[in-house]
């Protein structure tokens, strides 16, 4: 018997379902021009139009997407990957939401600047967005940190990365650059932002939340007037995290009424202005927000705010990541809608077999592709791709990221627990109970394991044993091995 009450979260196949972008479509292959760059360009094309194409105006805007920085509050999920590559909602990666916003907003030139733990992110971007649809000149170009004769070290920050890659960014005569963090979860029509920016004849437009948030202002606090002009910007210093930088605009010397709004770390900036700021005004700046944007405001450039009133999760903690996954399976409309057909979410088509469910009871959950689920109980849980769950298992209010490895039943391609306790097959073993936990990819969890935080610990570092606890949530590490009978 199968009692199934779940919400679908099917990945959109770019090759089949990319919306009309108002541009000619043609089939292209990933091409590499050694005379122009040492970095291959990923051209994207599509041959099938949707039934109800979205009519969009040409934007003439290029997006610059950042994978993440060296410091991450999502550790240990970022132990082997960047924030943008973290799986979410069974079938996706966080960066998919940002790239999908660009595609749905007719922004077809996308540069992804990556550096820390970028192997997984680079692979995903190149495989997901290569060979399918962004028009004749559309592309997703991955620019990994590199050394040159002029620059021998790593990118020192977002501004340094943009400056060093400006010879690539200047290749196309776009009118504005849209600077985006690559690990946030939200859905935005950037065309409205572009329209507001151009109507206001702004040099820079900063996106801000229209509603208040009780949190550490990691992306800064904007003080704006009644016409959404930025009067003051307060943001954390990148070099001294405990210090805040506050600058006032010289355009408004007279004290006027203002309101405070949280910055989302998203900026639309005129091409010429950006290049002058990076190369002429602040040639030594490392961070784009705390040095370049604040510098532009202090110099009296016209900086305005665009207020966003939709759902936004900046993934600043394990708890926020966990909640984002839980919200996507709730019946309320408070979270991110992964099934929005008007603004679809794109990712890499993996051609996995359908999930096989045998005598399981599943309620209010999302099940990814390629899973084998036996006689078990699953409630309020996100089950990632290729997950194997054996008889008698109980999984509640958890995130199972899935598996990159597919083992054939009966074939001993598994690992010992390192303590001589026998073979631990990949997946979740018989009679194992998991509650309010995050299980990272490729974990091997034995039989009769209890991952329930029985002592209600809020913070615990047991990384040597394959897990940690943050804000009461147990996080089992990537490729961890938990022997039969383990109790966490």
N, C-alpha and C positions, 0 to 999 in steps of 0.2 A: 504494500500500500504506500502511496506517495501522497502526502498532504502538502501541497505547494502553494504558498501565498507569498510571492516575491515580486520584486520590481525589476524590470529589465534594464540592463545597462549595456547595450550592444555597441561595439565600436563602429564608427562610421568608416567605411572603406573609401579612402580618398579617390581611388581609381574609378569608383562607380558613382559617388554621391557628391562630388564637389560642386557647389553652387556656381551659377553663372557669374562671372566677374566683369562682364561687359567688355571682354577682350577676346581677340581671336584665340582659338584653341588649336593646338597642334601637338603631336606626339614628339617628344624630344628625349634624348638620352643624357645621362650625366656626362658632362663634357669637362675637359681640362685643357686650359690654354697655357702652356709653359712659358710663353713669352710675356704674359701679363701678370701672373701670380703663381706662387708655389702652393696655393690653396685651391683645391678643386671646387667648382661651382655646381650646385645641385639645381638643375632646371626641373620645373614642375609643370605637368601638363595633364589635360583631361579631355576625354572625347564625348562624354555623356552629359547632357543638360538635364537639370531637374524639371519636374513637371511645372512647378511654379517658380521660375527664376526670380531672384532678388535683383531689383533694378538699383544699381549703385553708380554714383558718379566717379570718374577717375580721380584718384587722390593725389598722385604725384608726390607721395610720401614714402619714405623708407623707414622700416622699423629696426631698432637696435635692441636686441634681447640679451640680457645678461643671465648666465646660468646660475651663479650665486657668488658669494665671497668665501674667504677662507674660514671665517667664524660662522658657525651654524648652531642654532638652538634646537635643531632637529636631530642632533647626534643621539643615538648611534645609527639612525637611518641614513646619515650622510657619511658613514665610515668608509664606504666604498663607492659612493656616488655623489653627485652634486644635488642640490635641492630640486632643481628642475627635472631631474630624472627619477624622482621618487614616485612609485606607483600610487594610483588613487582610483577608487571606484572600480576595482577588479580589472579593467581593461586599459586604463589610460596612464599617462605620466603627467605630472603637474605642468610641464612646459607645453603640453598639448592645448591647454586652455588658452594660453597666451597666443600661440601661433594660430589657433582657430579664431580668436578674436580678430587677428590681422586678416585672415582669409575672408571671414564674413564681413569685414569692413572694406574689402577691395584694396587692401595693402598687399601688394604682391612682390615686394622687394624686402626680404627679411634677412638681417645679419644676426647671427648668434655668436656672441663673444664669450668664450669659455676658457676656464683655466683649472680650477681645483677639482680633483676627482672627476674629470670631464669625459673619461672613456665611455661610460654608459650613455651619457647625454649626447655626445657626438655621434655615437653609433645609432641611437634612436632617431635623432634628427635626420641623419643622412639616409637611413633606411625608410623612415616614415614619409618623408617629403621629397623623395627623389623619383622622378619619372611620372609624376602625376600633377596635375593641374593648376598652374597660376598664370596662364597666358604665355605669349611668345617670349616676353622678357622677364617673366616672373621667376623667382628662385628663393630658396632658403640656403644661405651660405654660412657654413660653420667656420668661424675664425678662431682657432685655438691659439693659446699663448705661444709665441715663437720668439726666436732670437734673430737679430740682424746685425750688420756691421755697426749700425748706429746704436742699437739697444741690445745689451747682452743679457739682461735679466728678465724676471717675470714681470707681468703687468703689476704695477704698484697700486692700482685702483681703477675704478670705472673711467675716470677722466683720462688717466694715463693710457688705458686700453684704447679708448676712442681716438686719442691723439696719435698713438702709434699705428692705428689701423686706418687713419683718415685717408691715406692714399688709396685704400680700397673703397671707403665710404664715398669718396668724391667721384667715383667712376661714372655714376649716373647723375644727371642734372635734376635731382629732386628739389622741391622747394622747402620741405621741412623734414626733420628727423623726429621719430617718435621713440623715446627712450623708455624701455620697459623692463621691470624685474621679471625673471623667467619662472618664478615659483609661486606666484599668487594665484588664487582661485576666485575668478569673477567672470562675468560676461558683460562686455561693453561694446557699444557701437562707436568705434573710433571716428566715424564720419561726423557724428554730432560734435565731437571734440574739435575736429579739424575745422568744421564750419564756424564754431564759436571763436576759435583762434583767429581765423581770417577776417571775420566780421569785426572783431575787436582790434585788428591790426596790431596784434601783440608781437613782441619779440619772442617771448616764452609763455606758454600756458602750462600751469601746474595743475594736475588733477587732485582734487581733495574730496573727502567724504562730506556729504551734506549733513549727516547725523553725527552726534557726539559718540566717542568711544572712551571707555575707562581703561586705558592701557598706557604703557610706556610709549611716548611718541617717537618710535624708532625712525619714522620717515619725516619727522619734523612737524611743526605747528605753523600754519599760515594765518596771519592776521590780515583780513581783507575788509574793504569798504563796501558800501551798498552797491557798487557797480562791479564787484568782484575783482577789483584791482588789489594786488598784493602790497600791503603797507610795510609788513615786517615778516621775517621768516626766522624761526628758531629751530635749530637742528643739532643733533649730536655731532661732536667732532669725531672723525674717523681715527685720528691719531691718538686722541684722549677720550675714550668712551664715557668717562664720568663728567666730561666738560660739554657744555652746550654753547653753540655759536648763535648769536642773535644779531641780525642786521636789519636796518630800516632803509626804506627806499627814499632816495633824495628827490623823487618826483613829487612827494607829498610832505613838504616841510611843516605844514600846519596840522596840528592835532585834530583828527576828525573821528567820528564814531566808527567802530570796527567790531568785527566778530571773529572768533577763532575757529579754524577748521583744520582737521588732520590731513597732512599730505599723504598721498598713496605711493609716492616715489615714482610717479609717471609724469613725464614732461614731453611736451611738443615744442620744438625749438626750430626757429628758422635756420636754414642751412648756413647762410653766410654768417649769421650771428654766432652759431655754434663753432664754426671754424676760427673766427676771430677770438672768441673767448678762450679756446683751447691753445691756439698758437701764438696769439699776440698779447692778450690781456693777462692770462694765467698759464704761461707755458710750463710752470713747475707744479701745477695743481695735480693731485692724485685722485681725489674723490670728486665726482661730478656734482653731487648734491650739496655737500657741506662746503665745498670750495668754489666751484664754478657757478652754481645757481645763486648762492649767497653773494658771490662777487658781482654777478649781473645785477642783482637787486640793489646792492650798495652803489653801483655805478649809475643808477637811475634808468636802467633799461625798462621797457614796459613789460612787466610780468603780471599776468592775470591768472585767476583761478577758474577752473571748470569743476562744478559740483556734481558729484556722482552719488546717486541715491539707491543703488542696487546692492546686492549681496557682494561682500568682499571678505576674503580670509587671506591674511598675509603670512600664514603658516609660521608664526613666530615661536611656536612651542610644540612639543609632542602632543599636548592636550588639544591644541587648536587643530592639528592634523587629524587626530582621532575624532574630534567632534565633526569635522568636515565630512569624514567618511560615514559617521552615524547619521548626519543630517540628510545625506543623499538617499537613505532608505526610509526616512520618516515620511508620514503622510502629509505633513505640513508643507507650506511653500517657503519656509524660512531659509532653506539651504540652497545650494547650487543645483540646478536642474540639468542632470546629465542626459536627459531624453528630449531636450528642446529641439523640435524639428525645424523651427524657423531659424535658429542659430546653432547648427549642429557642431558637435565636438569631433574633431578628426584625430586619427591616430594611425599606427602602423597596422595594416591587415596582416594577420599571422597565419591564416588558413589552418586553424586548429579544428579538430573534430568537435561535434556537439558534446555538451556535458552529459555524462551518463549518471543517472540517479536511480538507485535501487533501494526501495523500501525505506525512504528517508522522510522525516517530518521537517519541513523547512518553512519558516514564517518570517515575513518582513525582512528579507535578505536579498542580496545581489550575488549572483553566481556567474563567474567568468567562464570563458570557453575552455574546452578540453579537460574538464574536471572529471574525476571518478569518485562518486559519493555513494557510499554503501549505507547500511542500516544505521543511521545516526540521527541526531537531533540538532538542528541549526536554527538559531533565533537571533534576529537583529544583527546580522553579521555580513561583512563583505568578504566573499571568497574569490581570490584571484585566480588567474589562469593556471591550468595544469595541476590543480590541487588534488591530492588523493587523501580521502578521509575514510578510515576503516570502521568496521562495525562497533557499535556501542559508544562511539564518541559523542560528546555533548559540547557544542560551541555556542557561546552566548555573548552578544554585545562586543564583538571582536573584529579585528581586521587581519585577514590572512592574505598576505601579498601574493602568494602563488609560487610557482616553481618554474625555473628555466630548464630543468632536467626532467625528462620523461623516462621512467624506469618500467620495464616490462615485468609484470607480476611473475614471480617465480625465478627471475634472473637476479643473481646476487651481484648487483652493481651498487652497493651501498657501503656505508662506513661504520667502523666501530666507534664506540663512544670515547675512545682514548684511555679507558680504564680497564680494558679487558672484559667488558660486560657483553660482548657479542655484537651481532650485526643490527644496526638501526636502519630500517628501510626509509627511504625518502617519503615525506608526507606526515600525516597525523595518525598515530597508532590506535589500536583497539582500546576502547573504554577510557580514552583520554578526555579530560574535562578542561576546557579553556573558557575563561570569563574575563571580560574587560581587558583584553590584551591585544598587542600588535605582534604578529609573527612575520618577521622579515623573510625574504625569499630563500628558498632552498634549505630551510631548516629541517632537521630530521628529529622528529619527536616520537619517542617510543610508546610502548603500551602502558596503560594505567598511570599516565602522567597527569598531575594536577597543576595547572597554571591558573591560579585563582587568587593570588596574593593573600594567602590565608591569614597572615599577620597584619594585614591592612597597612603595609609600609607605604609611605608617601614618596620617599626618595631612597634609592638603594643602588649601589654600584657593585654588581656581581658579574662584571664583564668577563672575568676569567672563567666563570661557569656558564657563559653563553647568554646572559640576560642582564638587563638593568631595569630599575623601576623609576619612573618619572611621573610626578603628580598623581600617584596611585595607579598608574597604568604600567603593566608589565610589558616590556619590549624584548622579545627574543631576537637575538642578533642574526644577521645574514649567515647562512650555512652553519648555524649552531647545531650541536648534537645533544639532545636531552635523553639520557638513558631511561629504560623502563622503570616505572615507579617513582620518578622524580617528583618532588613537591616544591612548587615555587609560591 
